[in-house]
Each structure stands twice: as C-alpha cells, then as structure tokens.
Amino acid sequence: MGTVVLIPGLACDAELLAPQAEALAAAGHAVNASLVHFRGLTLADMAETLLAEQPGPLVLVGASMGGMVALHAALAQPARVRGVALLGSTARADTPELVALRRQACSLFAAGRMDEVLRANVPFAFHPNAARDPGLVARYLAMVRRAGAQALIRQNEAVMARPDLRPALPRIACPLLAVVGEADRLTPPEHAREIAAAVPGARLEIVPGAGHLPGWEQPARVNALLRGWLRGLLSA
C-alpha cells in the first residue's frame, strides 16, 4: 500500500494530525508527516516537493490546504499515489470575495496584527462546541503563532493562486475518502460532496460535532474512519 503521508493545513504543523499519526502507527502503518506547505510558492510546487521527498507508493492524508496539495500530487503521479484522504478540504478555487478577505488578512499579518486575525478566525475553524474549549483554542492559536506571519502570508498567497481542480477530479483513479465536519464553515460539506461525486468510487463521510478541524475536534471518529478506509486499501 505504501507510506501514509500526513499533510497539515495552512499555518499548521504536525501537531494538527498528531492524533491520526499515533492511531495509524499503532495500527501498523508506516506514517510520515510532510510540511511541504512551508516551502514552495504554489500548491503544484509543494506537491512536486512532496513526491520527490517521499519515496515509493504513497497514501496521502491532507487537512484543508494539505488536502489541496494531496490532490495535486495524485494528479501529477497517479501511479505512485495509492489513496487520498481529505479532511476538511476543497477542489474549488477561491472566489473573488475570499481572495479579498485573504489579502486583507495578509495586510494585517504584515502589520503585526496576527493575533487579531487568528482570534477572529476561531469561530470559522471550530464547531461551536469546540470553540468554547479554551484548551483546544489555545493549542490552535499557539500552533499558528509558531508558523509566524511570513509563513501565513506565503501560504495564503499560494492558496489564493490555486486553480479550480474540479474539472480534473474524474482523472483521479485511486481510492479517495472525503471527510468533512458537519459545521465546517471554511470548506462546507457541499465541497466534499462534489469531490466525492466527481472521483470514481470515492467515499464521503460527514462528521457530527466537528467544524473545519475534524481530526482535532472528533479524533476518535476520524481515526476510525481512516483505519477502516486503509484496511480497505490493503484488501483491495
């Protein structure tokens, strides 16, 4: 089946997918984390770097921006990518309205107002119940602060410039699992539904009690979904 490569989302590091890394390693899978989103100027560049750094057949598990990178990699080298699992991701390009919001946020990051933007983003990142968990919110804010303003700007610029991959989705030949929180306001369930509808044989899972970070908000449910899906890959 190959190595399971975990790709965190925008301004997030390996901590974002640590519950999944632990659960999958305990189930006997070879697991690596890739932080290629901290390098490269485009999603395609990041996917190329990932494929160059991770040898052999791969199963890619990408959260949000990491899922966008995973889709690019699956389209670039379909013979090597044996499966793709998306956690709160999208194949769409940003709308002009989203581009304007990201540009405004980048201006605030550059002006030293990062915390102001991050705190305003908490209701969009989490399910309302999780947003009331001070420990979880503090972990999220600390993780993004570790990335720093310049990484936030670069990664937002890469996301803003991404193409619409929906027309290419039918070319993805490997098994695909699209997982999305029921209350995801950044990449809503309709985004996961359209990916699952376009990729032959894809599977859709909507996670109750989760927003944009289902791997943190509902780790037991997400881990069970991934373990079961990977068992299916091994038996195929």
Backbone as a ProteinNet text record, in pm:
[ID]
protein_1_A
[PRIMARY]
MGTVVLIPGLACDAELLAPQAEALAAAGHAVNASLVHFRGLTLADMAETLLAEQPGPLVLVGASMGGMVALHAALAQPARVRGVALLGSTARADTPELVALRRQACSLFAAGRMDEVLRANVPFAFHPNAARDPGLVARYLAMVRRAGAQALIRQNEAVMARPDLRPALPRIACPLLAVVGEADRLTPPEHAREIAAAVPGARLEIVPGAGHLPGWEQPARVNALLRGWLRGLLSA
[TERTIARY]
82.4	0	85.3	196.1	284.5	278.7	360.2	367.8	248.5	195.3	90	157.3	132.8	193	84.5	104.3	9.3	52.9	-38.3	-6.8	-98.6	-46.5	-131.7	-181.5	-272.2	-331.4	-252.3	-308.6	-243.9	-195.8	-65.7	-0.3	-1.7	-33.7	-35.6	84.1	129.4	240.8	191.8	284.5	249.4	154.7	147.1	56.3	-89	-123.8	-262.6	-309.3	-221.6	-257.7	-192	-145.4	-81.6	-175	-304.7	-392.3	-403.4	-402.7	-410.8	-278.2	-167.3	-36	-21.5	-60.6	-49	-138.9	-263.4	-358.5	-318.2	-271.6	-235.4	-106.2	-10.7	111.9	81.1	-10.5	-48	-116.6	-180.9	-246.8	-149.5	-21.9	79.3	117.5	69.5	102.3	232.7	309.4	425	372.7	404.5	346.3	456.8	448.1	535.6	449	503.1	438.9	521.8	454.9	524.4	480.4	578.3	549.8	589	560.7	597.9	524.2	413	340.7	417.9	524.6	610.8	720.8	720	817.6	743.1	800.2	735.1	637.1	614.4	528	389.8	374.7	245.4	212.6	85.1	45.1	109.6	122.5	186.7	332.9	402.9	542.1	550.3	457.7	457.9	433.7	341.2	314.1	436.3	505.1	625.3	732.8	750.1	848.8	812.7	686.2	642	674.3	641.8	665.1	814.3	897	1041.6	1099.9	1042.8	1098.6	1046.5	929.8	868.2	877.5	963	983.7	872.1	861	772.2	625.9	539.6	395.7	350.6	249.5	207.5	56	11.9	-127	-123.4	-192.5	-184.7	-308.3	-285.4	-392.9	-370.2	-452.7	-431.7	-546.5	-512.7	-612.4	-614.9	-731.9	-751.9	-652.1	-557.9	-457.7	-376.6	-350.9	-280.2	-355.2	-488.5	-568.3	-556.2	-543.5	-522.3	-390.2	-286.4	-156.5	-169.7	-245	-263.2	-331.5	-431	-498.5	-402.3	-319.4	-220.5	-124.5	-81.5	12.5	-52.7	-178.2	-247.4	-264.6	-286.4	-299.9	-165	-58.4	74.1	135.8	119.3	181.4	81.2	-17.6	-121.9	-69.5	40.4	92.9	148.7	191.7	252	152.7	52.9	-41.6	-153.1	-153.9	-245.5	-376.2	-383	-505.7	-492.8	-605.2	-608.1	-723.3	-694	-797.8	-791.4	-904.7	-914.5	-990.9	-936.1	-1001.9	-1033.3	-1158.4	-1196.8	-1123.7	-1134.5	-1062.9	-1158.5	-1104.4	-1185.1	-1104.7	-1176	-1111.9	-1138	-1215	-1250.8	-1136.9	-1138	-1053.1	-1122.7	-1046.3	-1106.8	-1196.1	-1306.6	-1390.6	-1322.8	-1362.6	-1306.1	-1325.8	-1438.3	-1463.7	-1364	-1334.7	-1237	-1096.8	-1062.9	-932	-918.6	-1023.9	-1019.4	-1000.6	-1068.7	-1053.9	-913.2	-858.6	-721.7	-621.2	-639.5	-547.2	-553.8	-673.8	-688	-617.6	-636.2	-570	-418.5	-367	-221.4	-167.8	-243.5	-202.5	-193.9	-288.7	-286	-171.1	-143.9	-27.8	100.3	115.6	236.1	247.7	133.8	132.5	147.1	171.6	189.8	60.4	-49.6	-180.4	-228.5	-134.4	-165.8	-268.7	-249.2	-340.3	-483.3	-497.6	-631.3	-704.8	-632.9	-693	-718.1	-622.4	-636.4	-756	-773.4	-885.5	-1019.5	-1021.9	-1145.1	-1178.1	-1075.9	-1094.9	-1141.7	-1133.8	-1168	-1309.2	-1412.4	-1546.6	-1557.7	-1470.2	-1470.7	-1392.4	-1294	-1209.9	-1277.2	-1360.4	-1413	-1565.4	-1615.9	-1756.5	-1785.4	-1907.9	-1937.2	-1902.5	-1922.7	-1887.2	-1736.8	-1659.5	-1514.2	-1459.8	-1524.3	-1478.1	-1490.3	-1569.6	-1583.1	-1485.9	-1398.7	-1297.8	-1169.1	-1139.1	-1022.8	-890.8	-880.2	-755.8	-733.1	-838.2	-826	-795.3	-865.1	-840.4	-698.4	-651.5	-515.1	-412	-434.4	-342.4	-340.2	-456.8	-465.3	-391.5	-416.1	-351	-199.7	-154.4	-10.1	53.1	-15.6	38.5	53.6	-47.5	-40.2	62.1	72.9	176.4	315.4	335.2	466	500.8	401.3	426.2	477.8	420.3	464.8	395.9	407.2	335	379.6	509.5	556.4	506.8	504	450.3	301.6	230	87.6	64	145	129.4	160.8	273.5	312.6	209.7	161.2	67	-68.3	-111.8	-235.5	-221	-104.9	-82.9	-89.3	-34	-39.2	-182.9	-259.8	-399.1	-482.2	-456.8	-530	-505.7	-386.7	-349.1	-384.3	-443.7	-466.7	-573.7	-561.1	-661.8	-782	-888.2	-1005.8	-977.2	-966.5	-933.4	-1056.7	-1174.5	-1294.2	-1299.6	-1261.4	-1265.7	-1171.1	-1064.6	-966.2	-999.8	-1096	-1122.9	-1154.8	-1228.3	-1256.2	-1130.2	-1014.7	-890.1	-822.5	-871.3	-811.7	-860.4	-767.1	-802.9	-789.9	-722.8	-702.3	-823.9	-839.1	-946.6	-934.3	-1048.3	-1048.6	-1154.7	-1115.6	-1205.6	-1216.1	-1337.2	-1360.4	-1431.3	-1361.2	-1414.9	-1436.1	-1552.5	-1580.7	-1665.3	-1636.6	-1718.9	-1854.8	-1955.9	-2091.3	-2106.4	-2025.3	-2036.8	-1916.9	-1849.2	-1732.8	-1779	-1733.3	-1772.6	-1670.6	-1552.1	-1448	-1451.3	-1466.3	-1486.4	-1610.7	-1728.2	-1853	-1874.2	-1966.4	-1992.6	-2020.4	-2078.5	-2105.6	-1976.1	-1865.3	-1737.2	-1691.1	-1707.1	-1669.8	-1763.5	-1891.4	-1987.7	-1952.2	-1912.7	-1884.2	-1755.6	-1659.1	-1538.3	-1575.3	-1651.9	-1689.1	-1773	-1854.3	-1937.3	-1855.4	-1744.6	-1665.9	-1558.6	-1505.9	-1398	-1460.4	-1430.4	-1492	-1468.3	-1576.9	-1565.9	-1532.5	-1532.9	-1495.5	-1599.8	-1556.3	-1642.5	-1651.6	-1771	-1795.4	-1834.2	-1774.1	-1810	-1825	-1943.8	-1970.2	-1965.4	-1882	-1854.7	-1938.4	-2030.8	-2107.6	-2017.5	-2055.1	-1982	-1846.5	-1822.5	-1692.6	-1712	-1613.2	-1608.7	-1499.9	-1406.3	-1303.6	-1185.7	-1179.9	-1065.7	-1114.7	-1175.6	-1235.1	-1134.2	-1009.5	-908	-875.2	-897.3	-881.6	-1013.2	-1120.1	-1247.7	-1312.8	-1298.9	-1355.9	-1250	-1139.1	-1028.3	-1064.3	-1142.5	-1175.6	-1254.2	-1350	-1429.8	-1344	-1261.6	-1176.9	-1076	-1017.1	-920.7	-986.3	-1107.1	-1177.2	-1207.3	-1247.3	-1273.2	-1146.9	-1035.5	-910.6	-862.5	-870.1	-824.9	-908.9	-1039.9	-1125.8	-1100.9	-1082.7	-1055.5	-922.4	-820.9	-691	-697	-777.5	-794.8	-853	-943.6	-999.7	-896	-802.6	-695.3	-607.3	-579.7	-492.7	-559.1	-691.3	-760.9	-802.1	-783.8	-828.4	-736
-121.6	0	125.9	121.9	236.7	313.5	418.4	503.6	597.4	613.9	712.7	845.7	945.9	1077.5	1174.9	1235.2	1331.4	1472.4	1551.7	1687.1	1784.6	1861	1953.5	2070	2147	2260.6	2388.3	2495.5	2625.8	2669.5	2701.2	2750.2	2649.4	2523.6	2419.3	2326.7	2268.4	2175.4	2034.8	1946.2	1805.9	1784.8	1879.3	1864.7	1851.8	1915.4	1911.3	1768.4	1685.3	1547.9	1446	1491.5	1400.6	1289.6	1316.2	1205.2	1098	1140.2	1044.6	970.9	1040.7	976.3	865.8	895.3	796.9	676.9	702.4	592.9	504.8	565.2	486.6	408.6	470.2	396.6	278.1	297.2	188.4	75	109.3	7.5	-61.3	-23.7	-92.1	-25.4	95.6	165.6	243.6	251.8	341.3	481.9	574.6	709.6	813.7	910.7	1027.6	1153.1	1262	1392.6	1476.4	1552.5	1638.8	1782.9	1871.7	2014.4	2092.1	2032.1	2098.3	2229.8	2250.1	2376.7	2494.9	2466.5	2574.5	2607.5	2535.6	2560	2566.4	2633.3	2642.4	2758.1	2804.1	2920.6	2884	2762.3	2719.5	2581.1	2545.2	2412	2304.5	2330.9	2233.9	2214.7	2322.4	2310.9	2225.4	2249.4	2174.3	2026	1995.3	1855.9	1791	1863.6	1810.4	1780.7	1871.7	1850.7	1729.2	1716.1	1600.9	1470.3	1464.6	1343	1312.7	1417	1395.4	1348.1	1392.4	1361.7	1230.6	1188.2	1067.9	955.9	857.8	753.6	650.2	582.3	467.5	503.8	401.2	426.5	500.3	586.8	674.2	673	689.8	722.8	858.7	955.9	1092.9	1128.1	1182.4	1229.1	1378.2	1460.8	1605	1678.4	1769.7	1853.2	1990.3	2033.2	2167.1	2195.1	2288.6	2316.2	2191	2107.6	1982.3	1891.1	1896.4	1819.9	1872	2002.6	2061.1	2012	2009.1	1957.4	1810.3	1733	1590.6	1569.6	1650.2	1637.9	1666.3	1769.9	1799.7	1682.5	1622.1	1509.7	1389.5	1361.6	1246.9	1265.3	1388.5	1415.1	1413.1	1452	1459	1321.1	1233	1099.5	992.3	965.1	869.4	728.9	691.9	556.4	538	646.1	635.4	661.2	743.2	778.6	674.5	590.9	476.5	509.2	625.9	666.4	809.4	880.1	1017.2	1029.8	1078.3	1111.1	1260.9	1325.9	1469.9	1497.2	1582.6	1622.4	1771	1804.9	1945.6	2019	1971.9	2034.6	2066.1	2116.3	2158.2	2145.4	2129.8	2132.7	2264.4	2352.6	2478.6	2580.3	2676.1	2794.8	2893.4	2985.8	3091.5	3180.6	3223.5	3323.9	3460.9	3557.1	3692.8	3747.4	3713.2	3761	3701.4	3572	3508.7	3562.4	3587.8	3645.9	3781.4	3862.5	3993.9	3979.5	3882.7	3861.4	3814.4	3725.5	3678.6	3792.8	3875.3	3987.5	4083.9	4106.7	4193.2	4131.1	3999.8	3931.1	3939.2	3921.3	3928.3	4066.5	4170.1	4305.8	4320.8	4261.7	4267.8	4185.7	4068.5	3989.6	4071.8	4136.9	4215.5	4334.6	4382.4	4498.8	4459.2	4330.6	4286.4	4261.3	4242.8	4223.1	4078.5	3983.7	3843.8	3791	3818.1	3764.2	3811.8	3933.7	3988.1	3903.6	3867.5	3786.6	3644.3	3587.1	3449	3432.5	3524.4	3513	3530.7	3617.4	3635.5	3511.8	3430.8	3311.9	3190.7	3194.9	3078.5	3026.4	3111.6	3057.4	2989.7	3023.3	2958.8	2827.6	2818.8	2699.2	2584	2615.7	2513.5	2504.4	2386.4	2369.4	2457.4	2511.1	2597.7	2535.8	2406.2	2342.3	2344.1	2312.1	2311	2451.7	2551.2	2690.1	2738.8	2667.3	2703.5	2626.2	2546.4	2470.4	2552.8	2618.6	2708.3	2637.1	2510.9	2437.8	2409.7	2369.6	2339.9	2466.7	2574.5	2701	2749.9	2736.8	2780.3	2700.2	2568.7	2486.2	2532.4	2562.6	2608.5	2741.3	2836.3	2967.1	2953.8	2869.7	2851.9	2790	2695.4	2630.2	2729.9	2811.4	2906.7	3016	3054.9	3153.4	3098.6	2967	2907.8	2926.1	2921.6	2939.7	3079.3	3178.9	3316.8	3386.7	3517.3	3599.8	3574.2	3559.1	3542.7	3411.7	3303.9	3177.8	3190	3259.2	3281.8	3355.8	3454.3	3532.1	3445.3	3375.1	3292.5	3184.4	3119.5	3010.9	3062.2	3174.5	3233.7	3274.8	3324.9	3361.2	3238.6	3126.5	3003.3	2954.3	2962.6	2918	3009.6	3139.9	3234.6	3208.5	3163.8	3145.5	3007.4	2922.1	2784.3	2777.9	2680.1	2662.9	2585.8	2590.4	2508	2367.4	2271	2133.7	2048.4	2104	2021.2	1955.3	2025.4	1956.5	1837.1	1836.2	1727.3	1611.2	1626.1	1523.2	1385.7	1375.8	1241.5	1165.5	1235.3	1166.9	1100.9	1126.3	1062.1	918.2	825.9	684.5	608.6	666.1	595	612.8	525.8	544.8	679.3	742.9	874.2	874.8	926.3	943.8	1092.7	1146.5	1288.3	1298.3	1351.2	1367.4	1516	1551.7	1692.4	1705	1807.3	1834.6	1888.5	1849.4	1892.4	2044.8	2111.1	2255.8	2330.2	2269.8	2333.9	2456	2573.2	2698.1	2743.2	2683.8	2723	2637.8	2508	2416.7	2333.9	2388.2	2324.5	2186.8	2109.9	1974.8	1968	2071	2066.2	2054	2106.6	2093.7	1948.1	1881.3	1738.9	1653.9	1690	1613	1617.2	1734.6	1743.4	1669.7	1666.3	1586.7	1438.5	1392.9	1251.9	1212.5	1305.2	1275.6	1270.4	1343.6	1354.1	1247.8	1198.5	1099.3	960.1	878.8	745.5	663.1	612.8	525	593.6	726.5	797.6	779.1	798.4	781.7	913.6	949.4	1072.6	1037.8	1109.7	1094.2	1232.3	1260.7	1386.7	1358.6	1433.4	1405.9	1498.3	1442.4	1526	1587.2	1705.6	1769.7	1823.3	1841.9	1892.9	2009.8	2097.4	2207.5	2182.2	2277	2266.6	2178.9	2140.8	2062.8	1931.4	1844.6	1722.4	1630.1	1630.8	1544.7	1580.9	1706.2	1751.3	1744.6	1787.2	1800.3	1665.4	1571.8	1437.6	1334	1327.9	1240.7	1092.9	1046.1	903.5	864.4	948.6	919.5	924.8	1026.8	1039.8	925.9	891.3	780.2	649.5	625	502.8	502	616.4	624.8	595.4	654.8	635.1	490.2	433	293.7	199.8	219	133.2	150.6	273.4	301.3	239.6	250.9	192.5	41	-19.5	-164.8	-204.6	-123.3	-148.9	-140.5	-46	-35.5	-159.9	-209.5	-326.9	-451.8	-459.9	-579	-570.9	-451.5	-434.8	-511.4
0	0	0	74.4	78.1	209.1	215.6	334.5	339.4	459.6	481.9	513.9	430.4	449.9	493.3	609.3	665.3	629.4	572.3	527.8	600.3	696.6	772.2	686.7	746.4	677	693.4	642	636.3	774.7	781.8	903.6	1017.4	987	1089.1	1070.6	1181.2	1174.7	1209.8	1240	1260.3	1377.3	1469.8	1583.6	1538.3	1425.6	1379.7	1354.5	1299.6	1265.4	1358.4	1473.7	1569.5	1616.8	1642.6	1683.3	1575.3	1450.4	1340.3	1323.3	1337.5	1326.1	1430.3	1553.9	1661.5	1636	1596.9	1576.5	1459.2	1350.8	1232.8	1255	1325.3	1357.1	1448.2	1544.6	1634.3	1559.4	1445.8	1364.2	1268.8	1275.5	1196.6	1066.3	1042.6	918.6	933.8	825.1	819.7	795.4	885.4	881.4	883.9	791.3	791.6	789	840.6	826.8	730.8	645.3	549.4	570.3	581.4	598.1	472.7	355.8	229.8	208.8	280.3	262.5	320.6	396.6	444.1	342.9	229.8	123.2	-9.1	-105.3	-235.8	-241.9	-362.4	-382.6	-433.7	-485.8	-537.6	-482.9	-489.9	-445.8	-532.2	-662.1	-751.8	-713.5	-678.3	-632.2	-505.6	-413.4	-288	-313.9	-404.7	-439	-502	-589.1	-653.5	-549.5	-452.9	-347.5	-263.1	-228.8	-150.5	-222.8	-350.4	-427.7	-440.8	-446.3	-455.3	-322.7	-212.3	-80.7	-21.4	-64.4	-7.7	-111.3	-91.7	-193.7	-195.4	-307.8	-319.3	-328.9	-318.4	-322.3	-196.5	-211.8	-103.5	-88.2	35.5	66.2	135.4	79.9	128	209.3	328.7	415.6	437.4	376.8	381	447.2	537.6	604.4	539.6	494.5	439.3	326.8	345.2	242.3	210.3	310.4	286	190.8	196.2	102.3	-39.3	-52.8	-186.2	-245.1	-161.8	-206.5	-246.2	-166	-195.4	-330.1	-361.9	-491.3	-606	-591.4	-694.6	-713.2	-602.5	-611.1	-678.9	-646.3	-706	-855.7	-898.3	-1041.7	-1112.2	-1040.8	-1102.9	-1121.8	-1022	-1029.9	-985.4	-1067.8	-1027.7	-1003.1	-1064.4	-1044.1	-903	-839.5	-706.7	-593.5	-617.7	-511.8	-510.8	-406.2	-399.6	-328.3	-265.3	-197.3	-148.2	-139.5	-89	9.2	129.9	227.6	254.1	240.1	259.8	388.5	473.5	597.5	588.1	558.6	550.5	440.8	318.1	208	93.7	-16.1	-130.1	-258.1	-368.9	-500.6	-572.3	-509.3	-572.7	-563.5	-654.2	-639.8	-546.4	-491.3	-410.3	-496.1	-438.3	-503	-490.6	-572.6	-556.5	-415.6	-353.2	-217.1	-118.1	-133.5	-45.7	-69.1	-194.5	-224.9	-155.6	-160.6	-95.9	54.9	116.1	260.1	294.8	212.8	239.9	225.3	124.4	105.7	223.6	271.9	389.7	510.1	527.3	638.7	625.5	503.8	483.3	516.2	485.1	521	672.3	743.7	889.7	947	887.7	932.2	917.4	802.4	775.3	869.7	918.3	1008	1154.3	1181.6	1318.8	1394.4	1322.7	1387.7	1370.9	1379.2	1354.9	1454.5	1583.3	1683.8	1662.9	1619.9	1593.4	1488.9	1382.7	1276	1324.9	1395.8	1441.3	1534	1626.9	1720.5	1648.9	1549.6	1472.9	1390.7	1360.5	1277.4	1357.3	1489.4	1572.1	1543.8	1533.7	1506.3	1370	1278.4	1146.6	1148.8	1236.6	1241.9	1315.9	1415.1	1504.2	1501.6	1534.6	1569.2	1691.1	1704.1	1819.7	1954.4	1970.2	2097.6	2120.3	2016.4	2030.1	2050.1	1991	2005.5	2148.9	2230.3	2372.1	2460.8	2397.9	2472.7	2476.4	2589.3	2591.7	2565.1	2608.8	2586	2439.2	2368.7	2226.4	2146.7	2179.5	2109.5	2135.4	2258.3	2291	2211.8	2195.9	2116.2	1970.8	1917.8	1778.5	1761.3	1850.5	1838.5	1853.2	1946.7	1965.1	1841.2	1779.4	1659.9	1545.2	1523.4	1412.3	1443	1570.2	1605.2	1575.3	1595.4	1564.6	1417	1330.3	1187.3	1157.9	1222.9	1204.4	1089.1	1089.1	992.2	849.2	826.4	688.8	627.9	706.6	655.3	627.6	715.5	692.4	561.6	535.5	411.7	290.1	293.5	178.4	148.9	252.9	231.2	184.2	236.7	186	39.5	2.8	-138.1	-227.5	-182.7	-261.3	-276.3	-168.7	-173	-263.1	-255.3	-340.1	-488.6	-521.4	-662.6	-716.1	-634.9	-678.8	-788.7	-877.6	-982.6	-930.1	-1005.1	-978.2	-1029.7	-938.9	-978	-1007.6	-994.5	-1014.7	-1152.7	-1260.8	-1390.4	-1400.4	-1318.1	-1324	-1231.8	-1143.2	-1043.4	-1103.3	-1214.6	-1269	-1310.7	-1322.6	-1360.2	-1240.8	-1119.4	-1002	-996.9	-1011.1	-1023.2	-891.8	-792.5	-666.2	-575.3	-475.6	-378.3	-307.1	-283.9	-218.7	-110.1	5.5	119.4	147.9	144	173	307.3	407	542.3	567.5	621	646.4	771.8	852.1	968.9	928.6	1001.6	967	972.9	1057.4	1075.4	1017	919.8	857.1	778.5	819.8	753.1	649.9	650.2	555.5	429.4	446.1	332	364.2	337.9	381.4	321	379.3	328.7	179.2	121.1	-23.9	-104.3	-53.1	-122.1	-122.1	-7.6	-0.5	-85.2	-85.8	-165.9	-313.8	-362.6	-505.8	-541.9	-450.2	-474.9	-480.9	-382.3	-378.3	-499.4	-548.7	-665.8	-793.8	-798.1	-921.8	-933.7	-821.8	-825.2	-825.6	-924.7	-932.5	-806.5	-747.9	-632	-501.6	-498.4	-376.1	-267.1	-144.2	-26.4	48.8	91.7	167	309.9	406.7	547	609.9	664	733.1	883.6	955.2	1096.6	1184.9	1262	1355.2	1461.9	1506.3	1614.7	1576.6	1447.6	1401.8	1307	1307.2	1212.4	1110.2	1095.7	992.7	1034.8	1162.3	1212.3	1272.2	1193	1248.7	1315.8	1268.4	1328.9	1471.3	1509.3	1647.8	1723.9	1659.2	1728.5	1757.1	1664.4	1680.7	1641.1	1714.7	1672.3	1669.6	1765.3	1766.9	1642.2	1603.8	1484.8	1358.9	1346.3	1227.4	1221.1	1334.5	1335.2	1291.7	1339.2	1299.9	1150.2	1097	953.5	873	913.2	840	850.8	970.1	986.4	899.8	900.8	819.7	671.7	629	487.4	444.8	529.9	497.8	494	579.8	573.2	437.6	387.3	255.9	145.9	159.3	58.9	61.2	181.2	193.1	134.4	145.4	98.6	-48.1	-107.8	-247.4	-343.7
[MASK]
++++++++++++++++++++++++++++++++++++++++++++++++++++++++++++++++++++++++++++++++++++++++++++++++++++++++++++++++++++++++++++++++++++++++++++++++++++++++++++++++++++++++++++++++++++++++++++++++++++++++++++++++++++++++++++++++++++++++++++

